Amino acid sequence: MQERLISYIIETYGKYGNAWEWLYAARKLFPGLSAPQFSEALREAGRRAKEHARELESFETNSNRPVR
């Protein structure tokens, strides 16, 4: 269930009017998770998003180099 929550966080965060609306919706979809589990999922989603951003940045940097 925690893996589903991480995917949900990555896909939907920022699509709500504010963070409280998003948090309320997420907690309703995943009622069985404790607060520590939910916090851990948020941290993991943030880590994955940062990693993905670094990969994209690296790809963009490498793809903009002139071909010799």
CHARMM-style PDB file with segment names, atoms N, HN, CA, C and O in Angstrom:
ATOM      1  N   MET     1       0.830  -1.194   0.000  1.00  0.00      PROA
ATOM      2  CA  MET     1       0.000   0.000   0.000  1.00  0.00      PROA
ATOM      3  C   MET     1       0.869   1.251   0.000  1.00  0.00      PROA
ATOM      4  O   MET     1       0.505   2.259  -0.606  1.00  0.00      PROA
ATOM      5  N   GLN     2       2.008   1.196   0.670  1.00  0.00      PROA
ATOM      6  HN  GLN     2       2.304   0.377   1.163  1.00  0.00      PROA
ATOM      7  CA  GLN     2       2.871   2.362   0.742  1.00  0.00      PROA
ATOM      8  C   GLN     2       3.432   2.709  -0.642  1.00  0.00      PROA
ATOM      9  O   GLN     2       3.603   3.885  -0.965  1.00  0.00      PROA
ATOM     10  N   GLU     3       3.718   1.694  -1.455  1.00  0.00      PROA
ATOM     11  HN  GLU     3       3.580   0.739  -1.193  1.00  0.00      PROA
ATOM     12  CA  GLU     3       4.225   1.943  -2.806  1.00  0.00      PROA
ATOM     13  C   GLU     3       3.155   2.649  -3.648  1.00  0.00      PROA
ATOM     14  O   GLU     3       3.470   3.533  -4.445  1.00  0.00      PROA
ATOM     15  N   ARG     4       1.902   2.257  -3.466  1.00  0.00      PROA
ATOM     16  HN  ARG     4       1.646   1.539  -2.819  1.00  0.00      PROA
ATOM     17  CA  ARG     4       0.808   2.945  -4.172  1.00  0.00      PROA
ATOM     18  C   ARG     4       0.719   4.401  -3.733  1.00  0.00      PROA
ATOM     19  O   ARG     4       0.482   5.287  -4.555  1.00  0.00      PROA
ATOM     20  N   LEU     5       0.909   4.650  -2.445  1.00  0.00      PROA
ATOM     21  HN  LEU     5       1.102   3.931  -1.778  1.00  0.00      PROA
ATOM     22  CA  LEU     5       0.869   6.024  -1.938  1.00  0.00      PROA
ATOM     23  C   LEU     5       2.004   6.848  -2.543  1.00  0.00      PROA
ATOM     24  O   LEU     5       1.790   7.996  -2.934  1.00  0.00      PROA
ATOM     25  N   ILE     6       3.193   6.284  -2.624  1.00  0.00      PROA
ATOM     26  HN  ILE     6       3.366   5.352  -2.307  1.00  0.00      PROA
ATOM     27  CA  ILE     6       4.328   7.005  -3.215  1.00  0.00      PROA
ATOM     28  C   ILE     6       4.017   7.372  -4.662  1.00  0.00      PROA
ATOM     29  O   ILE     6       4.279   8.499  -5.083  1.00  0.00      PROA
ATOM     30  N   SER     7       3.469   6.444  -5.418  1.00  0.00      PROA
ATOM     31  HN  SER     7       3.256   5.529  -5.075  1.00  0.00      PROA
ATOM     32  CA  SER     7       3.094   6.731  -6.805  1.00  0.00      PROA
ATOM     33  C   SER     7       2.040   7.825  -6.863  1.00  0.00      PROA
ATOM     34  O   SER     7       2.115   8.727  -7.697  1.00  0.00      PROA
ATOM     35  N   TYR     8       1.057   7.741  -5.974  1.00  0.00      PROA
ATOM     36  HN  TYR     8       0.996   7.008  -5.296  1.00  0.00      PROA
ATOM     37  CA  TYR     8       0.005   8.755  -5.926  1.00  0.00      PROA
ATOM     38  C   TYR     8       0.586  10.136  -5.630  1.00  0.00      PROA
ATOM     39  O   TYR     8       0.198  11.125  -6.251  1.00  0.00      PROA
ATOM     40  N   ILE     9       1.515  10.196  -4.684  1.00  0.00      PROA
ATOM     41  HN  ILE     9       1.830   9.392  -4.180  1.00  0.00      PROA
ATOM     42  CA  ILE     9       2.131  11.472  -4.320  1.00  0.00      PROA
ATOM     43  C   ILE     9       2.832  12.071  -5.526  1.00  0.00      PROA
ATOM     44  O   ILE     9       2.642  13.245  -5.842  1.00  0.00      PROA
ATOM     45  N   ILE    10       3.643  11.264  -6.201  1.00  0.00      PROA
ATOM     46  HN  ILE    10       3.798  10.310  -5.944  1.00  0.00      PROA
ATOM     47  CA  ILE    10       4.413  11.751  -7.341  1.00  0.00      PROA
ATOM     48  C   ILE    10       3.491  12.225  -8.461  1.00  0.00      PROA
ATOM     49  O   ILE    10       3.763  13.244  -9.096  1.00  0.00      PROA
ATOM     50  N   GLU    11       2.406  11.497  -8.708  1.00  0.00      PROA
ATOM     51  HN  GLU    11       2.185  10.669  -8.192  1.00  0.00      PROA
ATOM     52  CA  GLU    11       1.513  11.824  -9.813  1.00  0.00      PROA
ATOM     53  C   GLU    11       0.594  13.003  -9.537  1.00  0.00      PROA
ATOM     54  O   GLU    11       0.243  13.733 -10.464  1.00  0.00      PROA
ATOM     55  N   THR    12       0.198  13.209  -8.295  1.00  0.00      PROA
ATOM     56  HN  THR    12       0.483  12.616  -7.542  1.00  0.00      PROA
ATOM     57  CA  THR    12      -0.860  14.186  -8.034  1.00  0.00      PROA
ATOM     58  C   THR    12      -0.445  15.421  -7.254  1.00  0.00      PROA
ATOM     59  O   THR    12      -1.165  16.420  -7.265  1.00  0.00      PROA
ATOM     60  N   TYR    13       0.704  15.380  -6.573  1.00  0.00      PROA
ATOM     61  HN  TYR    13       1.289  14.569  -6.565  1.00  0.00      PROA
ATOM     62  CA  TYR    13       1.055  16.522  -5.742  1.00  0.00      PROA
ATOM     63  C   TYR    13       1.174  17.777  -6.594  1.00  0.00      PROA
ATOM     64  O   TYR    13       1.815  17.750  -7.644  1.00  0.00      PROA
ATOM     65  N   GLY    14       0.587  18.837  -6.173  1.00  0.00      PROA
ATOM     66  HN  GLY    14       0.066  18.858  -5.319  1.00  0.00      PROA
ATOM     67  CA  GLY    14       0.615  20.092  -6.909  1.00  0.00      PROA
ATOM     68  C   GLY    14      -0.596  20.283  -7.816  1.00  0.00      PROA
ATOM     69  O   GLY    14      -0.762  21.356  -8.395  1.00  0.00      PROA
ATOM     70  N   LYS    15      -1.439  19.269  -7.951  1.00  0.00      PROA
ATOM     71  HN  LYS    15      -1.304  18.397  -7.481  1.00  0.00      PROA
ATOM     72  CA  LYS    15      -2.621  19.383  -8.804  1.00  0.00      PROA
ATOM     73  C   LYS    15      -3.836  19.877  -8.032  1.00  0.00      PROA
ATOM     74  O   LYS    15      -4.900  20.099  -8.611  1.00  0.00      PROA
ATOM     75  N   TYR    16      -3.673  20.048  -6.728  1.00  0.00      PROA
ATOM     76  HN  TYR    16      -2.809  19.867  -6.258  1.00  0.00      PROA
ATOM     77  CA  TYR    16      -4.751  20.562  -5.895  1.00  0.00      PROA
ATOM     78  C   TYR    16      -4.495  22.032  -5.617  1.00  0.00      PROA
ATOM     79  O   TYR    16      -3.385  22.525  -5.819  1.00  0.00      PROA
ATOM     80  N   GLY    17      -5.518  22.727  -5.154  1.00  0.00      PROA
ATOM     81  HN  GLY    17      -6.419  22.326  -4.989  1.00  0.00      PROA
ATOM     82  CA  GLY    17      -5.404  24.151  -4.874  1.00  0.00      PROA
ATOM     83  C   GLY    17      -4.355  24.479  -3.825  1.00  0.00      PROA
ATOM     84  O   GLY    17      -3.661  25.491  -3.927  1.00  0.00      PROA
ATOM     85  N   ASN    18      -4.243  23.633  -2.827  1.00  0.00      PROA
ATOM     86  HN  ASN    18      -4.806  22.811  -2.743  1.00  0.00      PROA
ATOM     87  CA  ASN    18      -3.212  23.838  -1.808  1.00  0.00      PROA
ATOM     88  C   ASN    18      -2.841  22.491  -1.196  1.00  0.00      PROA
ATOM     89  O   ASN    18      -3.499  21.478  -1.433  1.00  0.00      PROA
ATOM     90  N   ALA    19      -1.793  22.507  -0.419  1.00  0.00      PROA
ATOM     91  HN  ALA    19      -1.259  23.330  -0.226  1.00  0.00      PROA
ATOM     92  CA  ALA    19      -1.279  21.256   0.155  1.00  0.00      PROA
ATOM     93  C   ALA    19      -2.264  20.608   1.117  1.00  0.00      PROA
ATOM     94  O   ALA    19      -2.307  19.382   1.221  1.00  0.00      PROA
ATOM     95  N   TRP    20      -3.051  21.405   1.818  1.00  0.00      PROA
ATOM     96  HN  TRP    20      -3.016  22.401   1.734  1.00  0.00      PROA
ATOM     97  CA  TRP    20      -4.001  20.820   2.765  1.00  0.00      PROA
ATOM     98  C   TRP    20      -5.084  20.048   2.044  1.00  0.00      PROA
ATOM     99  O   TRP    20      -5.477  18.979   2.511  1.00  0.00      PROA
ATOM    100  N   GLU    21      -5.587  20.552   0.911  1.00  0.00      PROA
ATOM    101  HN  GLU    21      -5.268  21.420   0.532  1.00  0.00      PROA
ATOM    102  CA  GLU    21      -6.593  19.827   0.129  1.00  0.00      PROA
ATOM    103  C   GLU    21      -6.023  18.500  -0.356  1.00  0.00      PROA
ATOM    104  O   GLU    21      -6.684  17.464  -0.299  1.00  0.00      PROA
ATOM    105  N   TRP    22      -4.780  18.555  -0.835  1.00  0.00      PROA
ATOM    106  HN  TRP    22      -4.242  19.397  -0.881  1.00  0.00      PROA
ATOM    107  CA  TRP    22      -4.140  17.345  -1.324  1.00  0.00      PROA
ATOM    108  C   TRP    22      -3.965  16.335  -0.183  1.00  0.00      PROA
ATOM    109  O   TRP    22      -4.270  15.154  -0.348  1.00  0.00      PROA
ATOM    110  N   LEU    23      -3.481  16.792   0.953  1.00  0.00      PROA
ATOM    111  HN  LEU    23      -3.233  17.751   1.086  1.00  0.00      PROA
ATOM    112  CA  LEU    23      -3.249  15.915   2.090  1.00  0.00      PROA
ATOM    113  C   LEU    23      -4.554  15.262   2.558  1.00  0.00      PROA
ATOM    114  O   LEU    23      -4.581  14.075   2.883  1.00  0.00      PROA
ATOM    115  N   TYR    24      -5.624  16.043   2.587  1.00  0.00      PROA
ATOM    116  HN  TYR    24      -5.603  17.007   2.323  1.00  0.00      PROA
ATOM    117  CA  TYR    24      -6.929  15.512   2.995  1.00  0.00      PROA
ATOM    118  C   TYR    24      -7.364  14.404   2.030  1.00  0.00      PROA
ATOM    119  O   TYR    24      -7.811  13.341   2.462  1.00  0.00      PROA
ATOM    120  N   ALA    25      -7.234  14.653   0.730  1.00  0.00      PROA
ATOM    121  HN  ALA    25      -6.870  15.516   0.379  1.00  0.00      PROA
ATOM    122  CA  ALA    25      -7.626  13.658  -0.275  1.00  0.00      PROA
ATOM    123  C   ALA    25      -6.757  12.406  -0.165  1.00  0.00      PROA
ATOM    124  O   ALA    25      -7.265  11.287  -0.235  1.00  0.00      PROA
ATOM    125  N   ALA    26      -5.464  12.592   0.006  1.00  0.00      PROA
ATOM    126  HN  ALA    26      -5.051  13.501   0.064  1.00  0.00      PROA
ATOM    127  CA  ALA    26      -4.555  11.446   0.105  1.00  0.00      PROA
ATOM    128  C   ALA    26      -4.862  10.608   1.344  1.00  0.00      PROA
ATOM    129  O   ALA    26      -4.863   9.379   1.272  1.00  0.00      PROA
ATOM    130  N   ARG    27      -5.119  11.248   2.463  1.00  0.00      PROA
ATOM    131  HN  ARG    27      -5.119  12.246   2.522  1.00  0.00      PROA
ATOM    132  CA  ARG    27      -5.417  10.513   3.692  1.00  0.00      PROA
ATOM    133  C   ARG    27      -6.725   9.726   3.560  1.00  0.00      PROA
ATOM    134  O   ARG    27      -6.854   8.648   4.139  1.00  0.00      PROA
ATOM    135  N   LYS    28      -7.692  10.252   2.809  1.00  0.00      PROA
ATOM    136  HN  LYS    28      -7.587  11.128   2.339  1.00  0.00      PROA
ATOM    137  CA  LYS    28      -8.949   9.523   2.603  1.00  0.00      PROA
ATOM    138  C   LYS    28      -8.730   8.300   1.714  1.00  0.00      PROA
ATOM    139  O   LYS    28      -9.380   7.273   1.907  1.00  0.00      PROA
ATOM    140  N   LEU    29      -7.819   8.403   0.741  1.00  0.00      PROA
ATOM    141  HN  LEU    29      -7.292   9.238   0.584  1.00  0.00      PROA
ATOM    142  CA  LEU    29      -7.555   7.285  -0.160  1.00  0.00      PROA
ATOM    143  C   LEU    29      -6.726   6.184   0.510  1.00  0.00      PROA
ATOM    144  O   LEU    29      -6.814   5.019   0.124  1.00  0.00      PROA
ATOM    145  N   PHE    30      -5.934   6.546   1.498  1.00  0.00      PROA
ATOM    146  HN  PHE    30      -5.862   7.493   1.812  1.00  0.00      PROA
ATOM    147  CA  PHE    30      -5.051   5.601   2.169  1.00  0.00      PROA
ATOM    148  C   PHE    30      -5.270   5.666   3.685  1.00  0.00      PROA
ATOM    149  O   PHE    30      -4.364   6.050   4.424  1.00  0.00      PROA
ATOM    150  N   PRO    31      -6.475   5.291   4.152  1.00  0.00      PROA
ATOM    151  CA  PRO    31      -6.800   5.442   5.568  1.00  0.00      PROA
ATOM    152  C   PRO    31      -6.050   4.481   6.485  1.00  0.00      PROA
ATOM    153  O   PRO    31      -5.943   4.746   7.682  1.00  0.00      PROA
ATOM    154  N   GLY    32      -5.533   3.387   5.966  1.00  0.00      PROA
ATOM    155  HN  GLY    32      -5.620   3.172   4.993  1.00  0.00      PROA
ATOM    156  CA  GLY    32      -4.880   2.401   6.820  1.00  0.00      PROA
ATOM    157  C   GLY    32      -3.456   2.741   7.213  1.00  0.00      PROA
ATOM    158  O   GLY    32      -2.873   2.061   8.057  1.00  0.00      PROA
ATOM    159  N   LEU    33      -2.888   3.770   6.625  1.00  0.00      PROA
ATOM    160  HN  LEU    33      -3.361   4.323   5.939  1.00  0.00      PROA
ATOM    161  CA  LEU    33      -1.498   4.111   6.938  1.00  0.00      PROA
ATOM    162  C   LEU    33      -1.421   5.006   8.164  1.00  0.00      PROA
ATOM    163  O   LEU    33      -2.221   5.925   8.337  1.00  0.00      PROA
ATOM    164  N   SER    34      -0.449   4.719   9.002  1.00  0.00      PROA
ATOM    165  HN  SER    34       0.201   3.972   8.862  1.00  0.00      PROA
ATOM    166  CA  SER    34      -0.229   5.562  10.182  1.00  0.00      PROA
ATOM    167  C   SER    34       0.497   6.836   9.757  1.00  0.00      PROA
ATOM    168  O   SER    34       1.014   6.926   8.644  1.00  0.00      PROA
ATOM    169  N   ALA    35       0.530   7.802  10.642  1.00  0.00      PROA
ATOM    170  HN  ALA    35       0.111   7.729  11.547  1.00  0.00      PROA
ATOM    171  CA  ALA    35       1.225   9.063  10.344  1.00  0.00      PROA
ATOM    172  C   ALA    35       2.703   8.828  10.032  1.00  0.00      PROA
ATOM    173  O   ALA    35       3.210   9.429   9.085  1.00  0.00      PROA
ATOM    174  N   PRO    36       3.425   7.977  10.787  1.00  0.00      PROA
ATOM    175  CA  PRO    36       4.830   7.727  10.437  1.00  0.00      PROA
ATOM    176  C   PRO    36       5.004   7.070   9.057  1.00  0.00      PROA
ATOM    177  O   PRO    36       5.939   7.397   8.327  1.00  0.00      PROA
ATOM    178  N   GLN    37       4.102   6.148   8.706  1.00  0.00      PROA
ATOM    179  HN  GLN    37       3.342   5.882   9.299  1.00  0.00      PROA
ATOM    180  CA  GLN    37       4.175   5.521   7.383  1.00  0.00      PROA
ATOM    181  C   GLN    37       3.917   6.555   6.293  1.00  0.00      PROA
ATOM    182  O   GLN    37       4.583   6.554   5.258  1.00  0.00      PROA
ATOM    183  N   PHE    38       2.959   7.424   6.526  1.00  0.00      PROA
ATOM    184  HN  PHE    38       2.418   7.425   7.367  1.00  0.00      PROA
ATOM    185  CA  PHE    38       2.631   8.464   5.560  1.00  0.00      PROA
ATOM    186  C   PHE    38       3.811   9.415   5.401  1.00  0.00      PROA
ATOM    187  O   PHE    38       4.144   9.802   4.281  1.00  0.00      PROA
ATOM    188  N   SER    39       4.438   9.790   6.493  1.00  0.00      PROA
ATOM    189  HN  SER    39       4.167   9.476   7.402  1.00  0.00      PROA
ATOM    190  CA  SER    39       5.605  10.672   6.444  1.00  0.00      PROA
ATOM    191  C   SER    39       6.755  10.013   5.685  1.00  0.00      PROA
ATOM    192  O   SER    39       7.440  10.664   4.896  1.00  0.00      PROA
ATOM    193  N   GLU    40       6.958   8.744   5.923  1.00  0.00      PROA
ATOM    194  HN  GLU    40       6.402   8.215   6.564  1.00  0.00      PROA
ATOM    195  CA  GLU    40       8.022   8.012   5.229  1.00  0.00      PROA
ATOM    196  C   GLU    40       7.757   7.986   3.721  1.00  0.00      PROA
ATOM    197  O   GLU    40       8.675   8.148   2.917  1.00  0.00      PROA
ATOM    198  N   ALA    41       6.489   7.781   3.352  1.00  0.00      PROA
ATOM    199  HN  ALA    41       5.743   7.650   4.005  1.00  0.00      PROA
ATOM    200  CA  ALA    41       6.130   7.772   1.935  1.00  0.00      PROA
ATOM    201  C   ALA    41       6.364   9.146   1.303  1.00  0.00      PROA
ATOM    202  O   ALA    41       6.826   9.235   0.166  1.00  0.00      PROA
ATOM    203  N   LEU    42       6.049  10.204   2.029  1.00  0.00      PROA
ATOM    204  HN  LEU    42       5.674  10.132   2.953  1.00  0.00      PROA
ATOM    205  CA  LEU    42       6.303  11.559   1.511  1.00  0.00      PROA
ATOM    206  C   LEU    42       7.802  11.785   1.294  1.00  0.00      PROA
ATOM    207  O   LEU    42       8.201  12.345   0.273  1.00  0.00      PROA
ATOM    208  N   ARG    43       8.620  11.360   2.236  1.00  0.00      PROA
ATOM    209  HN  ARG    43       8.295  10.905   3.066  1.00  0.00      PROA
ATOM    210  CA  ARG    43      10.077  11.512   2.086  1.00  0.00      PROA
ATOM    211  C   ARG    43      10.594  10.719   0.892  1.00  0.00      PROA
ATOM    212  O   ARG    43      11.410  11.216   0.115  1.00  0.00      PROA
ATOM    213  N   GLU    44      10.119   9.493   0.749  1.00  0.00      PROA
ATOM    214  HN  GLU    44       9.456   9.089   1.379  1.00  0.00      PROA
ATOM    215  CA  GLU    44      10.558   8.649  -0.362  1.00  0.00      PROA
ATOM    216  C   GLU    44      10.117   9.241  -1.701  1.00  0.00      PROA
ATOM    217  O   GLU    44      10.882   9.227  -2.665  1.00  0.00      PROA
ATOM    218  N   ALA    45       8.902   9.754  -1.767  1.00  0.00      PROA
ATOM    219  HN  ALA    45       8.280   9.765  -0.985  1.00  0.00      PROA
ATOM    220  CA  ALA    45       8.434  10.387  -3.004  1.00  0.00      PROA
ATOM    221  C   ALA    45       9.293  11.603  -3.341  1.00  0.00      PROA
ATOM    222  O   ALA    45       9.632  11.823  -4.504  1.00  0.00      PROA
ATOM    223  N   GLY    46       9.644  12.386  -2.332  1.00  0.00      PROA
ATOM    224  HN  GLY    46       9.369  12.207  -1.387  1.00  0.00      PROA
ATOM    225  CA  GLY    46      10.513  13.536  -2.547  1.00  0.00      PROA
ATOM    226  C   GLY    46      11.888  13.123  -3.040  1.00  0.00      PROA
ATOM    227  O   GLY    46      12.450  13.756  -3.933  1.00  0.00      PROA
ATOM    228  N   ARG    47      12.425  12.068  -2.459  1.00  0.00      PROA
ATOM    229  HN  ARG    47      11.968  11.554  -1.733  1.00  0.00      PROA
ATOM    230  CA  ARG    47      13.734  11.566  -2.887  1.00  0.00      PROA
ATOM    231  C   ARG    47      13.687  11.107  -4.338  1.00  0.00      PROA
ATOM    232  O   ARG    47      14.586  11.413  -5.122  1.00  0.00      PROA
ATOM    233  N   ARG    48      12.639  10.373  -4.693  1.00  0.00      PROA
ATOM    234  HN  ARG    48      11.909  10.124  -4.057  1.00  0.00      PROA
ATOM    235  CA  ARG    48      12.505   9.886  -6.074  1.00  0.00      PROA
ATOM    236  C   ARG    48      12.317  11.039  -7.051  1.00  0.00      PROA
ATOM    237  O   ARG    48      12.865  11.018  -8.153  1.00  0.00      PROA
ATOM    238  N   ALA    49      11.546  12.040  -6.651  1.00  0.00      PROA
ATOM    239  HN  ALA    49      11.101  12.056  -5.756  1.00  0.00      PROA
ATOM    240  CA  ALA    49      11.333  13.198  -7.533  1.00  0.00      PROA
ATOM    241  C   ALA    49      12.647  13.951  -7.763  1.00  0.00      PROA
ATOM    242  O   ALA    49      12.925  14.375  -8.884  1.00  0.00      PROA
ATOM    243  N   LYS    50      13.451  14.119  -6.718  1.00  0.00      PROA
ATOM    244  HN  LYS    50      13.225  13.774  -5.807  1.00  0.00      PROA
ATOM    245  CA  LYS    50      14.753  14.786  -6.864  1.00  0.00      PROA
ATOM    246  C   LYS    50      15.669  13.986  -7.774  1.00  0.00      PROA
ATOM    247  O   LYS    50      16.366  14.547  -8.620  1.00  0.00      PROA
ATOM    248  N   GLU    51      15.661  12.665  -7.593  1.00  0.00      PROA
ATOM    249  HN  GLU    51      15.095  12.210  -6.906  1.00  0.00      PROA
ATOM    250  CA  GLU    51      16.495  11.794  -8.419  1.00  0.00      PROA
ATOM    251  C   GLU    51      16.077  11.899  -9.886  1.00  0.00      PROA
ATOM    252  O   GLU    51      16.919  11.974 -10.780  1.00  0.00      PROA
ATOM    253  N   HSD    52      14.778  11.904 -10.114  1.00  0.00      PROA
ATOM    254  HN  HSD    52      14.093  11.843  -9.388  1.00  0.00      PROA
ATOM    255  CA  HSD    52      14.259  12.018 -11.477  1.00  0.00      PROA
ATOM    256  C   HSD    52      14.641  13.374 -12.086  1.00  0.00      PROA
ATOM    257  O   HSD    52      15.010  13.447 -13.258  1.00  0.00      PROA
ATOM    258  N   ALA    53      14.554  14.429 -11.300  1.00  0.00      PROA
ATOM    259  HN  ALA    53      14.255  14.370 -10.348  1.00  0.00      PROA
ATOM    260  CA  ALA    53      14.926  15.759 -11.778  1.00  0.00      PROA
ATOM    261  C   ALA    53      16.406  15.808 -12.156  1.00  0.00      PROA
ATOM    262  O   ALA    53      16.770  16.406 -13.169  1.00  0.00      PROA
ATOM    263  N   ARG    54      17.255  15.183 -11.347  1.00  0.00      PROA
ATOM    264  HN  ARG    54      16.960  14.698 -10.525  1.00  0.00      PROA
ATOM    265  CA  ARG    54      18.691  15.129 -11.661  1.00  0.00      PROA
ATOM    266  C   ARG    54      18.928  14.367 -12.955  1.00  0.00      PROA
ATOM    267  O   ARG    54      19.756  14.776 -13.770  1.00  0.00      PROA
ATOM    268  N   GLU    55      18.211  13.261 -13.156  1.00  0.00      PROA
ATOM    269  HN  GLU    55      17.538  12.929 -12.494  1.00  0.00      PROA
ATOM    270  CA  GLU    55      18.357  12.486 -14.388  1.00  0.00      PROA
ATOM    271  C   GLU    55      17.937  13.308 -15.600  1.00  0.00      PROA
ATOM    272  O   GLU    55      18.605  13.282 -16.635  1.00  0.00      PROA
ATOM    273  N   LEU    56      16.831  14.037 -15.472  1.00  0.00      PROA
ATOM    274  HN  LEU    56      16.289  14.059 -14.632  1.00  0.00      PROA
ATOM    275  CA  LEU    56      16.381  14.884 -16.577  1.00  0.00      PROA
ATOM    276  C   LEU    56      17.387  15.988 -16.874  1.00  0.00      PROA
ATOM    277  O   LEU    56      17.685  16.275 -18.034  1.00  0.00      PROA
ATOM    278  N   GLU    57      17.901  16.598 -15.828  1.00  0.00      PROA
ATOM    279  HN  GLU    57      17.659  16.365 -14.886  1.00  0.00      PROA
ATOM    280  CA  GLU    57      18.885  17.667 -15.998  1.00  0.00      PROA
ATOM    281  C   GLU    57      20.140  17.124 -16.685  1.00  0.00      PROA
ATOM    282  O   GLU    57      20.691  17.772 -17.575  1.00  0.00      PROA
ATOM    283  N   SER    58      20.581  15.960 -16.282  1.00  0.00      PROA
ATOM    284  HN  SER    58      20.134  15.433 -15.559  1.00  0.00      PROA
ATOM    285  CA  SER    58      21.749  15.337 -16.887  1.00  0.00      PROA
ATOM    286  C   SER    58      21.480  15.019 -18.357  1.00  0.00      PROA
ATOM    287  O   SER    58      22.336  15.250 -19.211  1.00  0.00      PROA
ATOM    288  N   PHE    59      20.311  14.498 -18.645  1.00  0.00      PROA
ATOM    289  HN  PHE    59      19.615  14.310 -17.951  1.00  0.00      PROA
ATOM    290  CA  PHE    59      19.947  14.178 -20.020  1.00  0.00      PROA
ATOM    291  C   PHE    59      19.911  15.434 -20.877  1.00  0.00      PROA
ATOM    292  O   PHE    59      20.439  15.444 -21.989  1.00  0.00      PROA
ATOM    293  N   GLU    60      19.284  16.506 -20.360  1.00  0.00      PROA
ATOM    294  HN  GLU    60      18.856  16.498 -19.457  1.00  0.00      PROA
ATOM    295  CA  GLU    60      19.196  17.755 -21.111  1.00  0.00      PROA
ATOM    296  C   GLU    60      20.580  18.354 -21.339  1.00  0.00      PROA
ATOM    297  O   GLU    60      20.871  18.864 -22.421  1.00  0.00      PROA
ATOM    298  N   THR    61      21.418  18.292 -20.332  1.00  0.00      PROA
ATOM    299  HN  THR    61      21.182  17.878 -19.453  1.00  0.00      PROA
ATOM    300  CA  THR    61      22.773  18.818 -20.460  1.00  0.00      PROA
ATOM    301  C   THR    61      23.546  18.038 -21.520  1.00  0.00      PROA
ATOM    302  O   THR    61      24.224  18.629 -22.361  1.00  0.00      PROA
ATOM    303  N   ASN    62      23.444  16.729 -21.478  1.00  0.00      PROA
ATOM    304  HN  ASN    62      22.894  16.249 -20.794  1.00  0.00      PROA
ATOM    305  CA  ASN    62      24.164  15.891 -22.437  1.00  0.00      PROA
ATOM    306  C   ASN    62      23.584  15.982 -23.837  1.00  0.00      PROA
ATOM    307  O   ASN    62      24.329  15.863 -24.809  1.00  0.00      PROA
ATOM    308  N   SER    63      22.293  16.187 -23.972  1.00  0.00      PROA
ATOM    309  HN  SER    63      21.688  16.284 -23.182  1.00  0.00      PROA
ATOM    310  CA  SER    63      21.681  16.239 -25.297  1.00  0.00      PROA
ATOM    311  C   SER    63      21.888  17.597 -25.967  1.00  0.00      PROA
ATOM    312  O   SER    63      21.691  17.713 -27.177  1.00  0.00      PROA
ATOM    313  N   ASN    64      22.279  18.625 -25.214  1.00  0.00      PROA
ATOM    314  HN  ASN    64      22.439  18.531 -24.232  1.00  0.00      PROA
ATOM    315  CA  ASN    64      22.509  19.945 -25.792  1.00  0.00      PROA
ATOM    316  C   ASN    64      23.951  20.154 -26.242  1.00  0.00      PROA
ATOM    317  O   ASN    64      24.289  21.217 -26.762  1.00  0.00      PROA
ATOM    318  N   ARG    65      24.791  19.166 -26.049  1.00  0.00      PROA
ATOM    319  HN  ARG    65      24.517  18.303 -25.626  1.00  0.00      PROA
ATOM    320  CA  ARG    65      26.180  19.285 -26.477  1.00  0.00      PROA
ATOM    321  C   ARG    65      26.254  19.156 -27.996  1.00  0.00      PROA
ATOM    322  O   ARG    65      25.540  18.344 -28.584  1.00  0.00      PROA
ATOM    323  N   PRO    66      27.104  19.943 -28.628  1.00  0.00      PROA
ATOM    324  CA  PRO    66      27.234  19.825 -30.092  1.00  0.00      PROA
ATOM    325  C   PRO    66      27.843  18.480 -30.483  1.00  0.00      PROA
ATOM    326  O   PRO    66      28.708  17.942 -29.792  1.00  0.00      PROA
ATOM    327  N   VAL    67      27.374  17.966 -31.586  1.00  0.00      PROA
ATOM    328  HN  VAL    67      26.671  18.403 -32.147  1.00  0.00      PROA
ATOM    329  CA  VAL    67      27.877  16.694 -32.098  1.00  0.00      PROA
ATOM    330  C   VAL    67      29.127  16.975 -32.912  1.00  0.00      PROA
ATOM    331  O   VAL    67      29.138  17.873 -33.753  1.00  0.00      PROA
ATOM    332  N   ARG    68      30.174  16.211 -32.662  1.00  0.00      PROA
ATOM    333  HN  ARG    68      30.165  15.481 -31.978  1.00  0.00      PROA
ATOM    334  CA  ARG    68      31.430  16.427 -33.407  1.00  0.00      PROA
ATOM    335  C   ARG    68      31.657  15.334 -34.382  1.00  0.00      PROA
ATOM    336  OT1 ARG    68      32.659  15.343 -35.098  1.00  0.00      PROA
TER     337      ARG     68
END
